[in-house]
Amino acid sequence: MDSESLGAASGTSCQRYWVYLLPSGEPPSTQLALERAMVSRAGTEFLVNMTVETRLDVRLGYMDECILVEGEARRRLAP
């Protein structure tokens, strides 16, 4: 299958914890992060060389738990 590169794509899904204990919103989702990565480049049909990471960003009074999906966006070439 021949395809062309559309460039780097990434998407995240996060949940905030107030006072480090009280969750706000939906929990982070790998599926949502993947969907956001797919729509970050117009025309994307699939991703290659993908990585999936979990990150924790701690600030004064709250923290964010995030899932990050990164990869190369590609689309199929017409036969």
C-alpha positions as CSV (number, residue, x, y, z in Angstrom):
1,M,0.0,0.0,0.0
2,D,1.4,3.3,-1.0
3,S,0.8,6.3,1.2
4,E,2.0,9.9,1.6
5,S,3.1,11.7,4.8
6,L,1.0,14.6,6.1
7,G,3.4,15.5,8.9
8,A,3.4,15.1,12.6
9,A,0.1,14.6,14.5
10,S,-0.6,14.7,18.2
11,G,-3.6,14.6,20.5
12,T,-4.2,14.6,24.3
13,S,-6.8,13.7,26.8
14,C,-6.5,15.1,30.3
15,Q,-8.2,15.1,33.7
16,R,-7.5,17.7,36.4
17,Y,-7.3,16.8,40.1
18,W,-8.0,19.7,42.5
19,V,-6.0,19.7,45.7
20,Y,-4.4,16.6,44.2
21,L,-7.3,14.4,45.1
22,L,-10.6,15.6,43.7
23,P,-11.0,14.7,40.0
24,S,-12.8,17.0,37.6
25,G,-14.3,15.9,34.3
26,E,-13.8,12.6,32.5
27,P,-10.8,10.4,33.1
28,P,-8.1,10.6,30.4
29,S,-8.8,8.3,27.5
30,T,-6.3,6.8,25.0
31,Q,-9.1,6.5,22.5
32,L,-10.0,10.2,22.7
33,A,-6.3,11.2,22.5
34,L,-6.0,9.0,19.4
35,E,-9.1,10.5,17.8
36,R,-7.7,14.0,18.5
37,A,-4.4,13.1,16.9
38,M,-6.2,11.8,13.8
39,V,-8.1,15.1,13.3
40,S,-5.0,17.3,14.0
41,R,-4.0,16.9,10.3
42,A,-6.6,17.2,7.6
43,G,-7.0,14.1,5.4
44,T,-5.4,11.7,7.9
45,E,-6.4,8.1,7.4
46,F,-3.9,6.4,9.7
47,L,-0.9,7.0,12.0
48,V,2.5,5.3,11.9
49,N,5.4,5.4,14.3
50,M,3.0,6.1,17.1
51,T,3.9,6.7,20.8
52,V,1.4,6.8,23.7
53,E,2.5,8.4,26.9
54,T,1.0,9.2,30.3
55,R,2.1,12.5,31.8
56,L,1.5,14.0,35.2
57,D,1.8,17.8,35.5
58,V,1.8,18.9,39.2
59,R,1.1,22.5,40.0
60,L,0.3,24.4,43.2
61,G,-3.1,23.2,44.3
62,Y,-3.8,20.9,41.3
63,M,-2.4,18.3,38.9
64,D,-3.3,17.2,35.4
65,E,-3.0,13.6,34.4
66,C,-2.8,13.3,30.6
67,I,-2.5,10.7,27.8
68,L,-0.5,12.0,24.8
69,V,-0.6,10.2,21.4
70,E,2.0,11.3,18.8
71,G,2.7,9.9,15.4
72,E,3.1,10.5,11.7
73,A,-0.2,11.2,9.9
74,R,-0.5,9.5,6.5
75,R,-3.1,8.9,3.8
76,R,-3.4,6.3,1.1
77,L,-2.5,7.2,-2.5
78,A,-5.1,6.5,-5.2
79,P,-4.3,3.4,-7.3
